[in-house]
Amino acid sequence: MNVPSPCNVLMLYPLFSAESFWTFGESCKVLGVKRPAAPLGLITVAAMLPESWTVRLIDCNTAPFGEEDLAWADVVFTGGMLPQQADTLRLIELCRAAGKPVVVGGPDPTSSPHIYERADFRVLGEAESVMNEFIAAWESGARSGLFTAPKFQADVTKTPVPRFDLLKFEDYLYLGVQYSRGCPFTCEFCDIIELYGRVPRTKTIEQMFVELETLYKMGYRGHLDFVDDNFIGNKKSLRQFLPKLAEWQRMHGYPFEFSTEASVNLADDPELLELMGAANFFGIFVGIESPDPATLVAMRKKQNTRRNIAESIHKIYAAGMLVTAGFIVGFDNEKVSMAEAMIDFIEEAAIPVAMVGLLYALPNTQLTRRLEREGRLHSGHDVAPTIGADQCTAGINFDPVRPLRDILTDYKRVLEHIYSPAAYAARVDRLMTLLDRSRQRSELAEGDIRSKLGAMETVHKVVSALPEARGPLWQTFMNCAKRDTSSARIAVQMIAAYAHLGPYSRKVIAAIDQRLAALDNEAVSPVAVGVTAA
C-alpha cells in the first residue's frame, strides 16, 4: 500500500471583501471576539487529507499571514463564497508570485469556475467525491488540474470529523457543525439547490455525536450552529436524531446552545418544535423574503404562501426559539406599497434582526438563467462587488421591471424604519413577551464565551458607542430584566447585535442615497417585461 509522502498544506480563509449585514464587526468587538463564525468548510477539507500531511490554517479575517507562512507551505488551499471572491483572487496571485501551487474550491468557484482560472488546481463541487483524485494526482507529481465532483452524490455519512483543532475557539462567537445538505424547495433566486440538490442528505446520528464529543472533549462550550441549508429538510431523520440529541445534552450538562436555518413550515410541526426546544435550540434563521403572496409564488417560494407568516413566527417563539429572518427587495411582482407592507410585517412578527437586502442574481440559479434568457442580466453579474459595496448595496445586477429608483427608495424606507433605535428596541421588547423559554436551559454553560461580559456591561458598551440608542435600549433591557433572567439574556444578545446593525444600516442608507443621486443624471425606464415572467 502506498503511503502519501509528507506535505505542508497552508489553508487560507479569504477576507470578506466588504462589511455586510452578516459580518457583525462592532458586535464582535463588544463581545470580545474577532468574527462571528469559524471556517467550517476548510477544516472539513483538512480532515480529508492524508495523516502524513501537515496542515496550518490562517483565517485572514482574524490573523495576518506573512512570507514565512508561504515559504513553509508546499501547497495552498483557499476559496469560499461570493463575498470572498476578491480576496480569493488576491491570494491566488500572491501564491503564484511566491511559486506556490494553489488549490481553490468552495461555493463561488463551483458556481463561477471561469473566474478562478488562474488557480493551479480547481476542486469544484463537494470535496468528498474528488479529494482522493486530487491527492493521487498530487502524489503522482501533477501541479495543476481540474477536479469536478458529480452533482449531489457525495456520501455525507463518510464525511470525516472536521479538524476543529486547527481553530482558535476564542476568535469566534460560535462554531458550526453540519447535519444535512440540500433543500427540498425550489426558490428561484437560491443557489443551494444548484450546489447541493433537492434531496437532503444527512449524516448518521453516531457520526454527529462523534463530532459533538470531539468539541466537548476539547473544552468548547457555548453557541453551536447547525449550518444546514434547511435543518428540517429531512424530517424523518430529524425525528430520530433530536430526542437523542436532547438526551446527550442532558447527560453532558447542556454544554451547547444551538441555532440553525429552517423553512417557516417548521411552525406547522409542534412535535419538531418541542424536540428542538428540548435539545436547547435558541435561534432559527428563516427566509421570509416578502410578505406578498403573489411575489412569493413568482419566486417559487410557495411554502411561505400557505400560512399567516407572522402567526407561524409566533409559534416558533412559543417554542422558545427567536427568529432572525431574511427579506429581499427588488422582485418583479412587487407592488408600489411594498415598503409599508414589509415594515408592517416585520413589526407584526416582532423580528428584531431582519436581514433586508436588494435582490442579487447569484451565479448559476434559476433566476439568473431566466434573466439571461430575457436579456436583462448585466454583464459581469458573477463578479463580486469589492471595496465599499456588498451584495445589498450593489444589488439589482439586472434590469428590473419596476423603476430602479422606486426599488431603492422602498429599500431605504424599510431600513430607515426597522433599524431606528426606537423601532428596534420595541421589537426586542415585544419578542421577549412572546418567547417561552421554559423548555430551554436558562443559564449559559460554564466556559461559554458569551458569559465573559455581564449583561449590564454589554448594554453599557453598546449605548456608549451609540448614544442615540441609549434611551430605547436601556428601557428594553430593564423591561426584560423585570420579566425573567432568561429573557433578559436573550435581549442582551439582540442589543449587542444592534451595535453592528444600527451603524451598518445607516451606511447602507448612505450608499443607497449615492445610487439615487446617480440616477438623477440618467434617464431610467423599466424594462418592458410582464410581471408574471417568473
C-alpha angles and dihedrals in degrees: 000000000000114000113209113247119243117280133178111225121193113197114199119191105205126236119259100246098223140013112268141173087273101053097073090192098164092042090054090052091052091051094044099246133113103224138009099234138025123233101263095171097060095045089050091053089046089060090057093060124096116276090237090064118090115221128200120184125203119182102206088204092064107026140023124240127208146194091280090061092053091044090055094051127090091188136006126220119200142146140110144154133337095271087056095051098101094051093043089057090047091052091049090056092047090053093047091050089052092048093244120141110238128207117202128193143139137096099312097046088047092052096040108023093160090067090061100049091123091068115099092224129025117196106191126191127003109354095215090073098051110021092096089054090052092048091050091049092049092048090051090056102262113149098184137032150133120245117185120186119218108255121267095348104107111125102229090188085074096047107122126234107276117252094255087165089074091065131086098223093198091064094066138064090214143357129226139228129180127224102169143010128212137032130240095219130087107220106173097222097046125101097193094089089048092053102036108013137235099280107080112225117204135200118237120268090242089052092054093050091052087057093046092046090050091056092042093052090047087059099250115154131173140033115022119180123208098217093200117145088231114000092199095046090110103037095172093061092040093056088058094045103045100061090051091046090053090050092048090051092050093048091050097044096256098289093171137054110201136215131174146158122265141162117259092250085082083088089066092063114070091178094057091045090052092047093049092049091050090051089055102254110164106173140036129188111214127188105224097156098175139010090217115098094205091054091047091052091049092052089048094245094129093149087077094053099064095074150036095269096202091054089049090054090050090054089056089050089051088058090057100257124120118219128225111188143198124227130181131203122200109055118148095242098052118131128226089254093055096116096053092043092053093046092048091050095049089050094046092048091045095226109164098183105052112167101210117183141163116259110268120190101228119208115269101016134127088248093054093048092050093048090049091052089050092049092242102113116107120234112257090027090147094051107100122235110255133190115016098004138077132183090279101051092037095041127129094063089173139055106279128215093227117060108274090230090060092049093049092045091051091047092051091048092054093049094045091056106038095045098044105118094243096049094045094048092047091054091051089051093050092045090057091054089055099042113097106195096175093113096049132075107267097209132055118247117260107266095030105144090222090066093062090086122052122233095247091047092050094051091045091054092051097047092044089058092042108035091171088066096046099101100045096041096047091048092051092048092050092047091052094044090056091055101050140317095246090055090048092052092055090045089055090055089053091048090050089052089057090062084074103026097052098053093034094054089053090052090052091049090052090050091050090050088056091051090049091050090051090053090058087073095048135071102233124187129171121253113257097244123134115250090233092064092110 
